[in-house]
Protein backbone atom coordinates (compact mmCIF):
# COMPACT_ATOMS: atom_id res chain seq x y z
CA UNK A 1 0.00 0.00 0.00
CA UNK A 2 2.83 2.41 0.86
CA UNK A 3 4.58 1.58 -2.41
CA UNK A 4 1.47 2.28 -4.47
CA UNK A 5 0.80 5.52 -2.57
CA UNK A 6 4.46 6.54 -2.78
CA UNK A 7 4.55 7.36 0.92
CA UNK A 8 6.90 6.43 3.75
CA UNK A 9 5.50 4.59 6.77
CA UNK A 10 6.65 5.87 10.14
CA UNK A 11 5.78 3.21 12.72
CA UNK A 12 4.50 4.14 16.16
CA UNK A 13 5.10 1.17 18.45
CA UNK A 14 2.81 0.44 21.38
CA UNK A 15 4.70 -0.64 24.49
CA UNK A 16 2.15 -3.35 25.35
CA UNK A 17 3.38 -6.87 24.70
CA UNK A 18 1.68 -8.81 21.85
CA UNK A 19 -1.43 -10.58 23.03
CA UNK A 20 -2.09 -8.09 25.81
CA UNK A 21 -3.03 -5.17 23.56
CA UNK A 22 -6.35 -3.47 24.27
CA UNK A 23 -7.89 -3.39 20.80
CA UNK A 24 -10.35 -0.76 21.90
CA UNK A 25 -14.04 -0.11 21.58
CA UNK A 26 -16.51 2.76 21.88
CA UNK A 27 -17.39 3.12 25.57
CA UNK A 28 -19.80 5.88 26.60
CA UNK A 29 -19.13 7.65 23.31
CA UNK A 30 -15.34 7.62 23.72
CA UNK A 31 -12.83 5.38 21.88
CA UNK A 32 -10.67 3.22 24.14
CA UNK A 33 -7.49 1.18 23.75
CA UNK A 34 -5.30 1.63 20.70
CA UNK A 35 -8.22 3.20 18.83
CA UNK A 36 -7.34 6.37 20.75
CA UNK A 37 -4.17 6.68 18.64
CA UNK A 38 -6.28 7.10 15.50
CA UNK A 39 -8.93 9.23 17.19
CA UNK A 40 -6.32 11.63 18.62
CA UNK A 41 -4.52 11.82 15.24
CA UNK A 42 -1.37 10.25 16.69
CA UNK A 43 -1.36 7.73 13.84
CA UNK A 44 -3.19 7.47 10.52
CA UNK A 45 -4.27 3.85 10.94
CA UNK A 46 -3.53 0.67 12.91
CA UNK A 47 -1.62 -2.32 11.55
CA UNK A 48 -4.61 -4.63 12.01
CA UNK A 49 -8.19 -4.79 10.80
CA UNK A 50 -11.46 -4.38 12.67
CA UNK A 51 -14.82 -5.99 12.10
CA UNK A 52 -16.92 -3.87 9.78
CA UNK A 53 -20.28 -4.17 11.53
CA UNK A 54 -20.97 -0.49 12.13
CA UNK A 55 -19.97 -0.18 15.78
CA UNK A 56 -17.08 2.21 14.97
CA UNK A 57 -18.84 4.36 12.37
CA UNK A 58 -19.65 7.14 14.83
CA UNK A 59 -15.99 8.07 15.34
CA UNK A 60 -14.03 6.51 12.45
CA UNK A 61 -14.18 5.74 8.75
CA UNK A 62 -13.38 2.18 7.71
CA UNK A 63 -11.81 1.18 4.42
CA UNK A 64 -13.12 -1.25 1.85
CA UNK A 65 -13.69 -4.64 3.46
CA UNK A 66 -11.03 -7.27 2.96
CA UNK A 67 -10.01 -10.79 4.02
CA UNK A 68 -13.22 -12.18 2.57
CA UNK A 69 -14.17 -15.82 2.19
CA UNK A 70 -15.96 -16.63 -1.04
CA UNK A 71 -18.48 -19.46 -1.17
CA UNK A 72 -17.92 -22.02 -3.93
CA UNK A 73 -20.04 -25.01 -4.86
CA UNK A 74 -18.12 -28.14 -3.88
CA UNK A 75 -19.23 -29.87 -7.06
CA UNK A 76 -17.56 -27.13 -9.12
CA UNK A 77 -14.37 -27.51 -7.10
CA UNK A 78 -14.41 -31.30 -7.50
CA UNK A 79 -14.98 -30.99 -11.24
CA UNK A 80 -12.07 -28.53 -11.64
CA UNK A 81 -9.81 -30.87 -9.67
CA UNK A 82 -10.88 -33.78 -11.84
CA UNK A 83 -10.22 -31.86 -15.06
CA UNK A 84 -6.84 -30.79 -13.73
CA UNK A 85 -5.91 -34.38 -12.93
CA UNK A 86 -7.06 -35.66 -16.31
CA UNK A 87 -5.31 -32.83 -18.16
CA UNK A 88 -7.85 -33.29 -20.93
CA UNK A 89 -9.85 -30.93 -23.15
CA UNK A 90 -13.59 -31.17 -23.45
CA UNK A 91 -13.30 -33.45 -26.51
CA UNK A 92 -10.77 -36.01 -27.76
CA UNK A 93 -9.01 -34.29 -30.66
CA UNK A 94 -6.75 -37.20 -31.65
CA UNK A 95 -7.38 -38.46 -35.18
CA UNK A 96 -6.06 -41.94 -34.43
CA UNK A 97 -8.02 -44.72 -32.76
CA UNK A 98 -4.95 -45.63 -30.70
CA UNK A 99 -4.69 -42.03 -29.52
CA UNK A 100 -8.32 -41.93 -28.44
CA UNK A 101 -7.99 -45.28 -26.65
CA UNK A 102 -4.88 -44.10 -24.80
CA UNK A 103 -6.74 -40.97 -23.68
CA UNK A 104 -9.66 -43.05 -22.40
CA UNK A 105 -7.38 -45.54 -20.60
CA UNK A 106 -5.34 -42.74 -19.04
CA UNK A 107 -8.54 -40.98 -17.92
CA UNK A 108 -9.93 -44.16 -16.35
CA UNK A 109 -6.66 -44.75 -14.51
CA UNK A 110 -6.70 -41.21 -13.15
CA UNK A 111 -10.34 -41.60 -12.09
CA UNK A 112 -9.46 -44.83 -10.27
CA UNK A 113 -6.73 -43.03 -8.33
CA UNK A 114 -9.02 -40.15 -7.41
CA UNK A 115 -11.85 -42.49 -6.36
CA UNK A 116 -9.40 -44.45 -4.21
CA UNK A 117 -8.32 -41.25 -2.45
CA UNK A 118 -11.92 -40.16 -1.93
CA UNK A 119 -12.97 -43.55 -0.55
CA UNK A 120 -10.05 -43.47 1.90
CA UNK A 121 -11.10 -39.98 2.98
CA UNK A 122 -14.71 -41.07 3.51
CA UNK A 123 -13.65 -44.15 5.46
CA UNK A 124 -11.34 -42.13 7.72
CA UNK A 125 -14.22 -39.76 8.51
CA UNK A 126 -16.51 -42.68 9.35
CA UNK A 127 -14.13 -44.22 11.88
CA UNK A 128 -12.78 -41.02 13.47
CA UNK A 129 -13.81 -40.32 17.09
CA UNK A 130 -16.74 -37.97 17.76
CA UNK A 131 -16.14 -34.23 17.67
CA UNK A 132 -15.34 -33.00 21.21
CA UNK A 133 -16.89 -29.62 20.38
CA UNK A 134 -20.52 -29.36 21.42
CA UNK A 135 -21.62 -27.54 18.25
CA UNK A 136 -20.83 -27.50 14.54
CA UNK A 137 -22.38 -24.21 13.45
CA UNK A 138 -23.62 -20.96 14.91
CA UNK A 139 -27.22 -22.22 15.18
CA UNK A 140 -26.14 -25.09 17.45
CA UNK A 141 -23.87 -22.67 19.28
CA UNK A 142 -26.83 -20.36 20.03
CA UNK A 143 -28.88 -23.26 21.39
CA UNK A 144 -25.94 -24.29 23.59
CA UNK A 145 -25.65 -20.77 24.99
CA UNK A 146 -29.41 -20.70 25.67
CA UNK A 147 -29.21 -24.03 27.55
CA UNK A 148 -26.21 -22.73 29.52
CA UNK A 149 -24.07 -25.56 28.11
CA UNK A 150 -21.78 -23.23 26.18
CA UNK A 151 -20.06 -20.15 27.58
CA UNK A 152 -18.51 -17.46 25.42
CA UNK A 153 -15.13 -16.00 26.35
CA UNK A 154 -14.21 -12.83 24.48
CA UNK A 155 -11.84 -9.90 24.60
CA UNK A 156 -14.40 -7.49 23.12
CA UNK A 157 -18.07 -8.39 23.25
CA UNK A 158 -18.95 -6.72 19.93
CA UNK A 159 -16.93 -9.29 17.95
CA UNK A 160 -19.37 -12.15 18.55
CA UNK A 161 -22.40 -10.65 20.25
CA UNK A 162 -24.05 -9.27 17.11
CA UNK A 163 -23.56 -12.55 15.25
CA UNK A 164 -25.20 -14.49 18.09
CA UNK A 165 -28.13 -12.07 18.31
CA UNK A 166 -28.80 -12.36 14.57
CA UNK A 167 -28.51 -16.15 14.60
CA UNK A 168 -30.75 -16.34 17.66
CA UNK A 169 -33.44 -14.29 15.94
CA UNK A 170 -33.53 -16.82 13.08
CA UNK A 171 -33.99 -19.60 15.64
CA UNK A 172 -36.66 -17.68 17.57
CA UNK A 173 -34.34 -17.11 20.54
CA UNK A 174 -34.03 -13.71 22.22
CA UNK A 175 -30.28 -13.65 22.89
CA UNK A 176 -30.54 -10.40 24.84
CA UNK A 177 -32.55 -12.32 27.46
CA UNK A 178 -30.13 -15.25 27.29
CA UNK A 179 -27.15 -12.96 27.96
CA UNK A 180 -28.77 -11.92 31.25
CA UNK A 181 -28.18 -15.38 32.79
CA UNK A 182 -25.34 -16.57 30.53
CA UNK A 183 -23.38 -13.43 29.69
CA UNK A 184 -20.33 -13.24 27.45
CA UNK A 185 -17.24 -13.56 29.65
CA UNK A 186 -15.05 -10.56 28.86
CA UNK A 187 -11.32 -11.11 29.29
CA UNK A 188 -8.86 -8.26 29.71
CA UNK A 189 -6.36 -9.76 27.26
CA UNK A 190 -5.48 -12.97 25.44
CA UNK A 191 -3.70 -14.53 28.42
CA UNK A 192 -6.77 -13.92 30.57
CA UNK A 193 -9.01 -15.39 27.85
CA UNK A 194 -6.95 -18.58 27.73
CA UNK A 195 -7.33 -18.94 31.49
CA UNK A 196 -11.10 -18.55 31.20
CA UNK A 197 -11.13 -21.10 28.38
CA UNK A 198 -10.67 -23.89 30.91
CA UNK A 199 -14.41 -23.53 31.48
CA UNK A 200 -16.34 -25.33 28.78
CA UNK A 201 -17.13 -22.77 26.15
CA UNK A 202 -16.20 -21.11 22.92
CA UNK A 203 -13.77 -18.35 22.06
CA UNK A 204 -13.94 -16.16 18.98
CA UNK A 205 -10.33 -15.88 17.90
CA UNK A 206 -8.29 -13.28 16.13
CA UNK A 207 -4.92 -14.10 14.60
CA UNK A 208 -2.81 -13.36 17.67
CA UNK A 209 -5.20 -15.31 19.89
CA UNK A 210 -5.06 -18.24 17.47
CA UNK A 211 -1.26 -18.45 17.53
CA UNK A 212 -1.22 -18.43 21.31
CA UNK A 213 -4.11 -20.84 21.79
CA UNK A 214 -2.95 -23.40 19.24
CA UNK A 215 0.12 -24.11 21.38
CA UNK A 216 -2.15 -25.33 24.18
CA UNK A 217 -2.70 -29.03 23.56
CA UNK A 218 -5.96 -28.92 25.54
CA UNK A 219 -7.58 -26.41 23.15
CA UNK A 220 -9.80 -27.63 20.31
CA UNK A 221 -10.22 -25.39 17.27
CA UNK A 222 -13.39 -25.02 15.22
CA UNK A 223 -13.18 -22.69 12.23
CA UNK A 224 -16.69 -23.42 10.95
CA UNK A 225 -18.94 -22.37 13.85
CA UNK A 226 -19.00 -18.72 12.82
CA UNK A 227 -18.06 -17.80 9.27
CA UNK A 228 -15.28 -15.22 8.82
CA UNK A 229 -16.66 -11.73 8.59
CA UNK A 230 -15.54 -8.64 6.77
CA UNK A 231 -12.81 -6.51 8.30
CA UNK A 232 -11.30 -3.15 7.44
CA UNK A 233 -8.55 -0.73 8.33
CA UNK A 234 -9.59 2.12 10.61
CA UNK A 235 -8.95 5.78 9.70
CA UNK A 236 -10.11 8.96 11.34
CA UNK A 237 -13.02 10.79 9.78
CA UNK A 238 -12.33 12.53 6.43
CA UNK A 239 -8.76 11.27 6.15
CA UNK A 240 -7.25 12.61 2.88
CA UNK A 241 -5.67 9.29 1.85
CA UNK A 242 -8.82 7.22 2.33
CA UNK A 243 -10.05 7.33 -1.31
CA UNK A 244 -6.64 6.20 -2.62
CA UNK A 245 -6.42 3.47 0.02
CA UNK A 246 -9.84 2.11 -0.96
CA UNK A 247 -8.85 2.13 -4.64
CA UNK A 248 -5.64 0.21 -3.94
CA UNK A 249 -7.42 -2.33 -1.76
CA UNK A 250 -9.82 -3.02 -4.61
CA UNK A 251 -7.12 -3.22 -7.28
CA UNK A 252 -4.73 -5.36 -5.23
CA UNK A 253 -7.33 -7.67 -3.69
CA UNK A 254 -5.83 -10.85 -5.16
CA UNK A 255 -2.28 -9.92 -4.12
CA UNK A 256 -3.42 -9.06 -0.59
CA UNK A 257 -5.31 -12.35 -0.42
CA UNK A 258 -2.22 -14.28 -1.60
CA UNK A 259 0.02 -12.68 1.04
CA UNK A 260 -2.57 -13.24 3.77
CA UNK A 261 -2.95 -16.93 2.92
CA UNK A 262 0.83 -17.39 2.72
CA UNK A 263 1.75 -15.78 6.02
CA UNK A 264 -1.39 -16.24 8.12
CA UNK A 265 -3.36 -19.29 6.97
CA UNK A 266 -0.58 -21.66 5.90
CA UNK A 267 1.63 -20.68 8.81
CA UNK A 268 -1.13 -21.79 11.19
CA UNK A 269 -1.02 -25.28 9.68
CA UNK A 270 2.65 -25.65 10.68
CA UNK A 271 2.11 -24.78 14.34
CA UNK A 272 2.15 -27.58 16.89
CA UNK A 273 1.02 -27.63 20.48
CA UNK A 274 3.70 -27.60 23.14
CA UNK A 275 3.52 -29.62 26.33
CA UNK A 276 5.59 -29.10 29.43
CA UNK A 277 8.01 -31.96 30.13
CA UNK A 278 6.91 -34.21 33.00
CA UNK A 279 8.54 -33.59 36.34
CA UNK A 280 11.11 -36.17 37.38
CA UNK A 281 9.79 -37.84 40.53
CA UNK A 282 11.41 -41.27 40.30
CA UNK A 283 8.03 -42.91 39.67
CA UNK A 284 7.05 -43.64 36.07
CA UNK A 285 3.32 -43.62 36.85
CA UNK A 286 3.51 -40.20 38.46
CA UNK A 287 5.50 -38.93 35.47
CA UNK A 288 2.79 -40.09 33.07
CA UNK A 289 -0.15 -38.55 34.92
CA UNK A 290 0.30 -34.97 33.62
CA UNK A 291 0.48 -36.25 30.04
CA UNK A 292 -2.60 -38.45 30.43
CA UNK A 293 -4.59 -35.59 31.94
CA UNK A 294 -3.58 -33.31 29.08
CA UNK A 295 -4.61 -35.77 26.41
CA UNK A 296 -7.99 -36.47 28.02
CA UNK A 297 -8.93 -32.87 28.68
CA UNK A 298 -10.40 -32.10 25.22
CA UNK A 299 -12.81 -35.01 25.57
CA UNK A 300 -14.00 -34.21 29.09
PEFEN-V90086 format. One record per run of one state. SS is the DSSP state (helix for helix, strand for strand, loop for the rest). FROM is the first residue (numbers start at 1). TO is the last residue. If there is no record, write none. Layout:
SS,FROM,TO
SS,FROM,TO
This chain:
loop,1,1
helix,2,5
loop,6,25
strand,26,27
loop,28,29
strand,30,31
loop,32,34
helix,35,39
loop,40,49
strand,50,51
loop,52,59
strand,60,62
loop,63,65
strand,66,66
loop,67,73
helix,74,86
loop,87,96
helix,97,127
loop,128,137
helix,138,146
loop,147,150
strand,151,154
loop,155,157
helix,158,170
loop,171,174
helix,175,181
loop,182,184
strand,185,186
loop,187,189
helix,190,196
loop,197,200
strand,201,203
loop,204,206
helix,207,213
loop,214,230
strand,231,232
loop,233,233
strand,234,236
loop,237,241
helix,242,251
loop,252,252
helix,253,269
loop,270,283
helix,284,297
loop,298,300
